[in-house]
């Protein structure tokens, strides 16, 4: 009851909306928080309240009942409003080769392993792709390895339509290249105004689409979101409520092909157990591999490393990963040739 009163009070402080009925205010808050995976906390509640205030002004809807009808109705206006809420409440900061150590592990270990096993026809999904830099980084790695993306399927998804539009354009300003080697820019981009445009040869085989990790089907074979060799979902789960993290992680594991890898931020699965995958240390990162057969999958255990040969040992009950949060990752981003 205290949580409901807190949520109602935060929303009722919005001056632009005449939301006199706290029950509707709480329902709107909870609907938005649940659908977009926003944690139930005081800062998150205040943030939702501020966004709803902005949307009240933008839509001219001051009555809570009308706004609730807009969100729950199956109309184009309702879908556009959800897009606007997603854009306002999701974090979209990214840049190329963010966390250089991970991309070196992909280049030297994981991609060669999978490419050899799949005859170069691998499937990679960047879930929560933002403006597309992460997925295009994988595409650039494949080109530098002389494995063109035309034989691969690379797909990026996000709930933010503005971010997806940027990704499809493939044009980026200098901020997206901080720490990136100039040679990589010259190989893969062409100057365009005060920024750069990705070469068509790299963009070939890369697609982007809207997908909500919380509410949309997953796996979804019709959308190509199944049988993945690599799923990158970094710095996405950290913004979700704990129960949502568990639910989304389970769905992502189900989208992996046997032998495929789930890669999340190191801090995002801290103290959590994932069923159906085996943790593996690759350099300083923990990745999660789906065994080649169900019988090969042990009970969930944390990953430790035998430093002599980098093998896994599943003999600990908990795993303490590095603090690979978005703030920490901002320190990385240097390109490795």
N, C-alpha and C positions, 0 to 999 in steps of 0.2 A: 504493500500500500504506500509505503514511503517513497519507493521508486516512481510509482505512478504520479504521486503528488509533485515530486521534483520535476518530472517531465512536463506535467501540466503547467506548473508555475513558470518554467523556462519559456514555454511557448506562449503562454498568456501574456508575457511581458512584451510581446511583439506589438508595437504600436500600429502597424499597418493593417492588422487583421482584427476584426471584431469577433474574436473567438471567446465568447463568454461561457461556452459549455466545455468544461475541462475534459469531459469524456471524449469528445470529438478531437480535441487537441492531442490527447494522449494517443488516440487511435491513429491519427495522421503521423505523429512522431514514430510510433511503433511500426507502422506500415513502411515508412521510408527506411527506418533503421534495419528492418528485417530484409527487405528486398535488396538493399544495397550493402548489407553486411556491416553496418556501423556498430561498434561496440556500445553496450549499455553503460555509459559513464557520464559523469557530469560534464567534462569537456566536450564529449560527443553530442550530448543533448544541447548544449549551448550552441555548438556549431550548426546542428540541424535547425535550431530556432532561427539563427541568423540567415541561413540559406532560405528558409521558408518566408522570412520577412522580405528578402529580395524578390522571391518568386511572387509573393502577394502583390508587390508593386508592379512587377513586370506583367503579370496576367490581369491585374485590376480586379482580382477576386478577393474580397475582404471577408466573406463568410466561410467559416470552416466547413459547413455542410456542402457548399458548392465545390470547394477545393477537393474535398474527399471524393465527391462524385466524379470529378475530373480524373483523379488518380485511379479510381477503381473501374472507370468505364472503358470499354474497348473502342476508343475513338482515336483518330489521328492526333487530335489535340492532346489527348491523354498520353499518347506515346511520345509526343514532342516534349511534354512536361517532364516525363520520366527521364528523357534524354538530358534535359536541362538540369534536373536534380543530380543525375549521375555526373555530369560535367562539373558541377559545383562541389560535389562531396567526395570525388575521387582524387587521388594524388597522382599527377602525371609526370613528375620530374624524372628524366632519364638522359643518358648520353651514350655515345658509341664506346664499345669495349669497356663498359662499366664493370669494374672488378676484373682487372687484367689476369689475375691468377686463375680464375675460373675459365676464361676463354683460352688461356694457354693449356689448361687441362683438356678442354674440348678439342683443341687443335692437335695436341700430341697424343692423347689417350683415347678419349671416348669416340670422337668422330672417325678416326681410322678403324677402330674396332667395329663400329656399326656399319661403316661403308663397305668394309670387306665382307661382312656377314650378309648385307642386303644388296650386294652388287650395285652400290652407289645410289639405290633408290630408297633413300631414307625419308622419314616423316618427322618433322619438327614442329612443335606447337609452342608459341609464346603466349601464355595465358595472362591477360592483363598487360598487353603489349604497349600501352600508352601510344607514343608517337612512332613506334616501329623501330627504334634504334637497336634494340636487343636482337630482334629477328634479322634485321639487315646485317648485323655484325656476324651472325652465324653464316649468312649468305656470303659475306666477304671472306670468311675463313674457308669456305668450300671452294671459292674461286682461287684463293691463294694456294690451296692444296691441289689445284688442277682438277677439282671435282665440281663441274658447273651445276648450278641449281636447276637446270632444265630437266634433270633426271630425278629431282627430289620434290617433295611436297613440303613447303614451309608456309605455315599459316599463323597469323597473329589475330588475337581477339581482344576486345575491350568493350566496356559498357559506354564509353564516352565517344559519341559520334564525331566530335570535333577532332579528337586525337586520331581516330581512324582516318579521317580525311587528310590529315597531315601525313600519316604513314603512307597512304596511297599516292600522294603527290611525290614523296621521296625527296623533298627539298628541306634543307636544314640550315640554320644560322650557325655562326662560329661557336656558340655556347655548347652545341651538341658534340663538338670535336675537341673539347678540352683534354689535353694529354694525349691526343691521338697523333701518331707518327705522320709527318707530312707526306711520306712516301705512300702510305695507305690512302690518304686523301687523293693524291694524284692518280693512283691506280683505279680507284673506284668511283670518283666523283668528277663532275665538270662544274667550273665556276658559273654561278648564276646570281647576278647582282651582288649583294653583300653576303651571299651564302653559297651553298653547293647543292647540286642535284645528283642523285645516285644514278650511275650508268644503267642503261636498260639491261645489259647483260647480267647484272647482279640482281635486278628486280624480277627477272624472268623466273617463274616458278614460285614467287612469293605473293601470297594473297592475304587480305585482311577482311574481317567480318565482325559484326556486332554479336557479342555473346555475354550473357550474364552467368558467371560461375555459380551463383547461388540459386537462381530461379530457372534457368534454361536447362534442357536435357543434356546429360553428360554421363556416359558417352552419347554421341549423336552422329551415327554413321552418315545420315543424310547431309550433314554439314561438314563431313570430313573430319570430325573430332573423335577419332577412335584409332586403335592400332598404331599408336605413336611410338617412335623410337626414342625421342627426347621431348619432354615437356619442361619448359622453363616457366616457373611461376614464382619469380623472385620479387620480394618487397611488395607483395600483394596481400598475402595471408596476415601479415603483421598488423594490418588495419582492420581485420575482421574480429568479431567476437569469438571467444574460445570454442563454443559449440559449432559455429560456422566454419572455423578452421578445420575441425575434425571432419565435418561433412564434406567440405570441398576437397580436402586431401584424399578422402576415400574415393570420391568420384574421379579424381585425376589418376589415381592408381589403376582404376578400372579402365582408363583410356590408354594404358600402356600396352604395347605389344610385348610378349615374352622376350626378355633380354633388353627391354627398353629402360630408360632412366628418367626419373623425376628429379628435377633440380629446383630447390627452393633456397631462399636466403638462409644462411647458417643459423640465425637466431630464431627463425620462424617455427621450427619444429622442436625447439629446445624443450626437453622433459616430456615430449610427446612420443607415442609409439605409432608406427604406421604398419598396418597389416598388409600382407601380400607383396612386400618388397624387402630387400635386404640392404642395409646401409653399407656404403663403401667409401673409404677415404681415397680421394684423388688429390694429391697435393695437400693443400690446407683446407679442402672442401669435403663435405659429406654429400654424397649423392645417393639416390635410392634406386636400386635395380630390381626390376621384376624378374624373378627366376625364369629359366627356360621351361620349367614344368612346375605345376602346382606342388608336386611331391617334394621339390627342392626347396620350398619355402619354409624356413624354420619359424618358431614362435618369434614375435617381434622382440628385438634386442637392440641395444645401442651399439654403435660402431666404435671399435678401437683399432689402432693400427699397429701392426708389427713393423717397426721402423726398418728392419733389415731387408724386407722385400715388399713392403707396402700392402701386405695381405690383410684381409679383415679377420678380426677375432670377435665373435659375438658372445663374449663371456661377461659383459657388464650389464647391469640393470638399467643404467641411465646413461645419457650421452650429454656432454657439455660441449656445444659447438662454439665457434668463435662468434663475436658480437658483430655479425655482418648485417647491421641495420642500414637503412638508407643513408643515415648521417655518416656512418663509418665508410660506406662504399663511395661516398663523394671524394674520399682521399685517393681512390684508385682511378683507373681508366686509361693507363698508359698502354699503347698498342705494342704487342709483341710480334715481330716479323716472323 
